[in-house]
Amino acid sequence: MNEPTLIVDNGAHTIKVLWANDPTHPTASTPQVYRNAIIRSKTERKNYIADELDDCHDFGALTMRLAFERGILNNWDVEKQVWDRIFSNKGRGLAIDPSATRFVITEPMHNLPNVREHYDQILFEELEVSACLRIPGPLLVPFGPTATRQDEAASTEKGTPECLIVVDAGFSFTHVVPIYKGRLIEDAIQRIDAGGKLLTNHLKELVSFRQWYMMDQTMVMERAKEECCYVTNQWETDWTLANSNQAHQIVRTYALPDFLPGSKNKLGYLRDPNAAPPSPSAFPIVSEMPGSNGQGNPVAEEQLLQLNNERFTVPEVLFNPTTIDLNQQGLSECIASCIASLPLPLQGLYWSNIILVGGSTSFPGFQTRLFNELRSLAPQEFFVNVRLSKEPVLEIVKSGKEGVESGELGALVSRKEYLEVGSAGLKKRFGKRFEGGRGVMLEELGL
């Protein structure tokens, strides 16, 4: 069936939506991204839901109500308001009637049964969607441009891969997900309790201790993290350099928002390393950022953050969680452990087909560092290939579109079917289609 279908990557940080089988729709080729939260501005004294944040002028001291907590959707009051805004005809809303729309919507890995039931109740009973598929995001990746090599003109190995490792570095966690012929291998999934949220909080703490007080400047520090941080491939060299009189090779300067009326500098920006040196008074020793008390007091002089070793120590948490006393394996070791738990005849295929998605994989140097570490961990006879999506944040929603339009992603359940079998019936149907990868694998290998 080539009916228009809305792909919804319902992430804890942002919601990404894209139409499939509807080339005439304004958002058919360009995904729309919305903040998955209700955000209150103390200075403007109003709430912003989803795309309303586009109209916010003061990002200092924002209070956020998130739909997700520790990777689980547990605040349905927030989520329902966000969805209502996205589906409305206001702002960047999609102006759709859910009851006449087919949905493919992502859910967290290892989602709790009662949360799954809430998904189904909201979608089928409140929104009354015409049909729906609820699926973990990484399971969509095999259909996407990175896995099928559509974005590699010279590739001769196009098509949906049977064996695939998806590294999903999301907002709450980082998952290593093995997939076999479109099915999860549940008992081999690895998780690191660190994601984009933890990295931002870690950066806030470091900066607040060393320079400006930034604990209530979440969105500003998110932007600073994205603009300034990188994954080092030579830790000892960069660490020594950052603590020497040659530290200027590492240091980057981030200009903070000025909070002046009419200013376009809402979230700050990375200063040109070749710009004229700023005034010494722009750099505090320990101070509190003007406007952080919610008053939004304007300042005349540009305030600056100097990021030195913070640039590489923050992303390092994903590769060495013990640096913040998180007693877990790093990402490379998690991938190696995951592959080692799979049948030996197929391990080589998994080593050669690792795909990176999620916002935290966008750090410069991430792919190179991961490849170098995996090459040292993998058996010598195996070829190691790590591919980074060209658009890591949008890879899952684009993969869902490809899966629907190719006809390979079936299993949508109509509202009529849901009313007949309920959530328990949906669990069996989705489980039969997308779970049990190890059982299928062992049966085909005769093990």
Helices and strands as residue ranges (DSSP letters): E 5-10, E 14-20, E 32-35, E 37-41, E 46-49, G 50-55, E 62-66, E 68-69, E 72-73, H 76-87, G 98-100, E 102-107, H 113-120, I 121-126, E 131-136, G 137-143, E 163-169, E 174-180, E 183-184, G 186-188, E 190-192, H 196-210, E 212-213, H 218-228, H 235-242, G 247-249, E 252-255, E 269-270, G 280-282, E 287-288, E 304-307, H 310-313, H 316-319, G 321-324, H 331-340, H 344-351, E 354-357, G 359-362, H 366-377, E 386-388, H 395-406, E 413-414, H 415-434, H 437-445
